[in-house]
Amino acid sequence: MGYELSVQLKGLNDIIIPTWLAQIRKFNMDVDIYPNFSFHNHSGFLPFKIVTYDCPNRSLNNIELLTGYELFVSRNEDPIKKQSLFTKLFSGQKQLNPIEKRLREADTEVIFKISARDSFEFRIGWYSAASLALICNGVLTDLYKGVQLEGQKMIRHAHEVVLEDERLIKENEWRVHEFKEWLG
């Protein structure tokens, strides 16, 4: 089964990568991203080296594992033109809620495609997407369930969804890859 998450945000650049990784680490895991990764030129599988500390399958905690997901970045070349305050006040348009406002201002969409081939893809995908949306003040959309989230609510939701998913995996059904070295 595949799973897709979308993060829409404004102003994505590589300067945020260390902050992004630091935010992911707050989910009770250590994480390193493939060396020389850049949001500007990456498309396809993005590998991570992870060490988990709260996996329901205790035998998988405290060991280096390789996981990842498909990552695609698209930039909106024609952002919506900004309206003047006068136009906003007197045009008869409804007031936008915070999520709608962020979506309207977004100039970049990052798609996280998660597969079920590796038991930790769901974890790293959700935590990566939620962390990116949080530090970039963006909106996370769960395309499978049709839910849009922002702020700390998104972080709590990501943690709950991941642990709920992992509790459903039987001990003999975990599919993992031990980390040996970065390839390529």
ZIKAMO-V97002 format. One record per residue. N is the residue number from 1. OMEGA is omega in radians with two decimals (none if undefined). Layout:
n->[N & N]
omega->[OMEGA & OMEGA]
This chain:
n->[1 & 2 & 3 & 4 & 5 & 6 & 7 & 8 & 9 & 10 & 11 & 12 & 13 & 14 & 15 & 16 & 17 & 18 & 19 & 20 & 21 & 22 & 23 & 24 & 25 & 26 & 27 & 28 & 29 & 30 & 31 & 32 & 33 & 34 & 35 & 36 & 37 & 38 & 39 & 40 & 41 & 42 & 43 & 44 & 45 & 46 & 47 & 48 & 49 & 50 & 51 & 52 & 53 & 54 & 55 & 56 & 57 & 58 & 59 & 60 & 61 & 62 & 63 & 64 & 65 & 66 & 67 & 68 & 69 & 70 & 71 & 72 & 73 & 74 & 75 & 76 & 77 & 78 & 79 & 80 & 81 & 82 & 83 & 84 & 85 & 86 & 87 & 88 & 89 & 90 & 91 & 92 & 93 & 94 & 95 & 96 & 97 & 98 & 99 & 100 & 101 & 102 & 103 & 104 & 105 & 106 & 107 & 108 & 109 & 110 & 111 & 112 & 113 & 114 & 115 & 116 & 117 & 118 & 119 & 120 & 121 & 122 & 123 & 124 & 125 & 126 & 127 & 128 & 129 & 130 & 131 & 132 & 133 & 134 & 135 & 136 & 137 & 138 & 139 & 140 & 141 & 142 & 143 & 144 & 145 & 146 & 147 & 148 & 149 & 150 & 151 & 152 & 153 & 154 & 155 & 156 & 157 & 158 & 159 & 160 & 161 & 162 & 163 & 164 & 165 & 166 & 167 & 168 & 169 & 170 & 171 & 172 & 173 & 174 & 175 & 176 & 177 & 178 & 179 & 180 & 181 & 182 & 183 & 184]
omega->[3.07 & -3.12 & -3.14 & 3.01 & 3.11 & 3.02 & 3.07 & -3.03 & 3.14 & 2.98 & 3.12 & 3.03 & -3.03 & 3.14 & -3.07 & -3.06 & 3.11 & 3.11 & 3.10 & 3.13 & 3.11 & 3.12 & 3.10 & -3.13 & 3.11 & 3.10 & 3.04 & 3.09 & 3.02 & -3.05 & 2.99 & -3.13 & 3.13 & -3.12 & 3.12 & 3.06 & 3.05 & 3.05 & -3.04 & -3.06 & -3.12 & 3.02 & -3.14 & -3.04 & 3.10 & -3.11 & 3.08 & 2.92 & -3.10 & 2.94 & -3.13 & 3.14 & -3.10 & 3.12 & 3.10 & 3.04 & -3.02 & -3.13 & -3.13 & 3.07 & 3.03 & 3.01 & -3.13 & -3.13 & 3.07 & 3.09 & 3.12 & -3.12 & 3.05 & -3.12 & 3.13 & -3.14 & 3.05 & -3.13 & 3.11 & -3.09 & -3.08 & -3.11 & 3.13 & -3.13 & -3.13 & 3.10 & 3.09 & 3.11 & 3.13 & -3.13 & -3.14 & -3.08 & -2.98 & -3.11 & -3.13 & 3.12 & 3.13 & 3.09 & -3.14 & 3.02 & -3.06 & 3.14 & 3.12 & 3.13 & 3.13 & 3.12 & -3.14 & -3.11 & -3.07 & 3.06 & -3.10 & 3.00 & 3.09 & -3.14 & 3.09 & 3.10 & -3.02 & 3.08 & -3.13 & -3.11 & -3.11 & -3.05 & -3.12 & 3.09 & -3.13 & 3.14 & -3.06 & 3.10 & 3.14 & -3.09 & 3.10 & -3.11 & -3.14 & -3.13 & 3.12 & 3.13 & -3.12 & -3.05 & 3.12 & 3.13 & -3.09 & -3.14 & 3.08 & 3.09 & 3.02 & -3.05 & 3.13 & -3.10 & 3.12 & -3.10 & 3.06 & -3.05 & 3.08 & 3.00 & -3.07 & 3.09 & 3.14 & 3.14 & 3.11 & -3.13 & 3.14 & -3.12 & -3.14 & -3.10 & -3.11 & -3.11 & 3.08 & 3.12 & -3.08 & 3.11 & -3.13 & -3.12 & 3.11 & -3.04 & -3.11 & -3.12 & -3.13 & 3.08 & -3.08 & 3.09 & 3.10 & 3.13 & 3.07 & 3.10 & 3.04 & 3.10 & 3.06 & none]
